[in-house]
Amino acid sequence: MPTNPQPDPQNPQPLRKRRERAEHYDFRGVRPAARFGTASDRYAGWIGQVYPWRYATKTSTRTRTLGGREFQEEKVPVGSVRDYFEHFEVLELDFPFYRPLLDDDGAPTSSHRALRNYADFAPEGARFLVKAPQRYFARRLRRSSGFVENPDFLDADACRRRFLEPLREVLGARAVGVIYQQEYQRVADSPAPEEHAETLGAFFSKIGSEGPQPHVELRSEHLLTKAYFDLLDRAGLGFVFSHWTWLPKIRKQWAMAGERFSAANGEAVCRLLTPRDVKYADAYARAYPFDEAVPSLSETPGARDMVNDAAALLFQAEAHGATLNLALNNRAWGNAPELGRAIAERAFAEEERRADG
């Protein structure tokens, strides 16, 4: 039985009540066209914010090495997803990015088992964004020897059989979108932008329209051309607004996209992942152990721009009749729930300004 009931979306609460909920890290119903969520979950650093204190004695630890440093990453059990959805309305799952749901012989993988656990523990009304396996969308893959060409690049048949079909079977309608993320590519290492757009168009035409809704994240600014955005619009593919190391500001991405949302189902995705010009390992090290906002991440001009742009995109979604799914990451701020509060407060302030005329 939920201890923190879901607000009725048909009857938005007064601003005072929504602000009070956000102060307690409950971001459900902040704005009518927004779903607040996070990119990954189960961080022990969120105990006392999102997860009750009873989880403090139930954590598991894994060692992670980044940038030559070791970090002890504490996680709460997957059953905590019930508590997560008393604070957020969508959750991005990234583990299928690293391994498809079925192996080459059609047997369930560890990713499939993890997905099944989430499906079993999450409430019926939960919504998930799921990252597609890099095996089918990355041009090159990182290996111990460096980057190598990907032999399964844009293999639509394998993507359907080993990822999309089992995803639909396990999550059903709770999977509201799939994120197809493609790695950063230097100009010299990538095809011409028009050729690249045509290739992606052929891949998604083979994927079919059974769902979930595809959203595409390219991490190379030179590929974000008119031909690419026209493809997204024509094919009903979503553009992922991504606040990431080498991408332009979200406000510029909005302009590049022609100030439009392109997904056929009327939804959009905005991922706030790392500060601009800060590499993954550095952002991770600053944010660790993810239990509070970190000034070197959260109190910078870039952080202010990120919050302002995310809040502005919420209002653009409302104006265009779209629903915006926000996926917040610890690395962007130090602590994703605190980032949620900053964006919610910025949206509340804008709501007050508009009400005052």
Buried (B, 14 or more C-beta within 10 A) or exposed (E): EEEEEBBEEEEBBEEEEBBEBBEEBBBBBBBEBBBBBBBBBBBBBBBEBBBEEEBEEBBEEEEEEBEEEEBEBBBBBBBBBEBBBBBBBBBBBBBBBEBBBBBEEEEBBEBBEBBBBBBEBBEEEBBBBBBBBBBBBBBBBEEEEEEEEBEBBBBBEBBBBBBBBBBBEBBEEBBBBBBBBBBBBEEEEBEEBBEBBBEBBEBBEEBEEEBBBBBBBBBBBEBBBEBBBBBBBEBBBBBBBBBBBEBBBBBEBBEBBBEBBBBBBBBBBBBBBBBBEBBBBBBBBBBBBBBBBBEBBBEBEBBEBBBBBBBBBBBBBBEBEBBBBBBBBBBBBBBBBBBBBBBBBBBBEBBEEEEEE
